[in-house]
Amino acid sequence: MMQITFHGAAREVTGSLHLIEVDSQRVALDCGLFQGRRRESDAKNRTFPFDAARLDAVILSHAHIDHSGRLPLLARQGFDGTVYSTAATRDLCAIMLADSAHIQEEDAKFLTKRLHKKRPGAEPPVDPLYESRDAADVLRLFHTVSLNRPFRVTSSLTAQFHEAGHMLGSAGVTLTYANGRQPPVTLVFSGDIGRFEMPILRNPAALPECDYLICESTYGGRKTQSNVDLKERLEAVIKETFERGGKVIIPAFSVGRTQTLVYFIHQLMEAGRLKDVPVYIDSPLSIDATEVFRLHPDCFDAEARRFNSRTGDMLGGGCCTYVRDVEDSKAINRRRRPCVVISASGMCENGRILHHLKNNVTSPKNTVLIVGFQGQHTLGRRIVEREKHLKILGEKLPLRAQVVVLNGFSAHADRDELRRLTQPLARRVKRAFLVHGEIDQMEKMTATMREDGFVDVSAPETGTTVPLNGGASSPG
Ligand SMILES: [Zn+2]
C-alpha cells in the first residue's frame, strides 16, 4: 500500500515536502524551507509533521532552498537515512545549505540582540533553525544518481530522475511501487519545471507515463514573456549605458541567473558585439556556484557544450573578473570608467549589491538592470516601482539612475509550456495533484487540464493524505 501526504508547497510556492509511505517505510519528496514573512515561516519551519529520525530517505528534486533548505534541520533532528539527488544538486547543496545556515545563524544573532535591547538579560538567546555543522552533516547522507538511471529506495520502491530543465542538476522523479502482490503503481513528481530554450540548460524532458502526477503550477495560468531576445536586449542596455559613460548595476541571484548573464555577455564579446566592457561578478557565493557549473558540463545543452569547449571556459576565459576579496569589491566603487557589476542578493535585501546601489543610484548616467522577480517589501521592488527615494544601508538617496526591467529570465515553465508537458498524459493519469503555486494559478491550470481530458485534478491542502492504488484501468 502506498500513500502520499502533502506537507508543503500545498497551495503556496515554498516549503516543498511530500511524504510517501509504502508498507512501513517513509520517503520524503524534497525537504524545503518555507520562505516569506519571518514569524509565520519560522513557526512552519521549526517542526516536521513526522519523526525525522524515523524517515528512511529523501528524494531531492533540486537545490533551490525552498526544496532543500530544511535538510540540515532534518539531520539536526536525527535523520540518518539517505538523500538521493543528482550530482550537480548535491554539489550545489554543499554551497547553498552552508549559505542558508549562515543566514540562519545571523538571523538568530540579530533577533537575540533585538530581544535583549527590549528586556536586557531576561530572555534566553534565540536558537537558529540550524547551524553550519548541520548543513555539513547532511551532506554525508547524499547518494548521487544520474538522470534516467533507476535506483532502489526501499524494498518495494524504485525511482528514476528525468531532466527538469529548471536549474543546474534539477530533476523530476518517477516512483514505482511494486510489492509483488498487486499491479505496480507509478507516481511522477515534476519538481520545478524549467522553460524551453533556456540558455545553458537542456529542455525539460517529457513527463513519463504514470498513474498519479504531482505537478508544479507556479505559472500554471500565465503566459510569461518570451526569452528569445534577452541577449540582444542585454546588449542594448549595456551599450546605451556605456555611451552615457555610466555603470550597469545588476542585482542577480548567485546560482543560475548570474551564470546566465555571464554566458550571454561572453557570447556577445566573442561575437564582437561587446568590446572593452569590464564585467565584475562581485559575490563569493556566485563564484562558488560558478565552480559547480564548471564541474557539470554533463548538465549543459548542446549549444553551451560547444561554446564551452570552443572557449575553454564559457563562464570565464577573460570575459569577466570574479571578485571574492572585500577590498577588491570596494575598489570597484572607486572606478570612474563604465563597467558592468553583477552582484547579490537578487532582491537587494543584503549582500554586496547594497554598496553598489548606494554608490550608483544617484547618477542618471547609470542603469540598474533588474533581471529577476522582486518580492514585495524588498528594496528591489522599490527600485522596480521607481520610488523617488531609496533607503540603502541607512542612507536616504534619490533614485536618479535609469531602471530597466528585463523579464523573460524566469526559470519556471509558463502556462503553455506546462500544458505541452502535461497534455500527453491526460488519458493515462488517474489523479493529478497541483502543488507549488498560488491558488489563482492553480485554478487556471486545473481548468486547462480538465479541458485537456484529465478526469481528476486537485490542489491538495497541507496535511491531505491520499492513498495511491494501482490496478484499475485508465479512465476516460
Ligand atoms: Zn526551484
Boltz pocket constraint, residues with backbone or C-beta under 6 A from the ligand:
constraints:
  - pocket:
      binder: B
      contacts: [[A, 62], [A, 64], [A, 67], [A, 166], [A, 192]]
      max_distance: 6.0
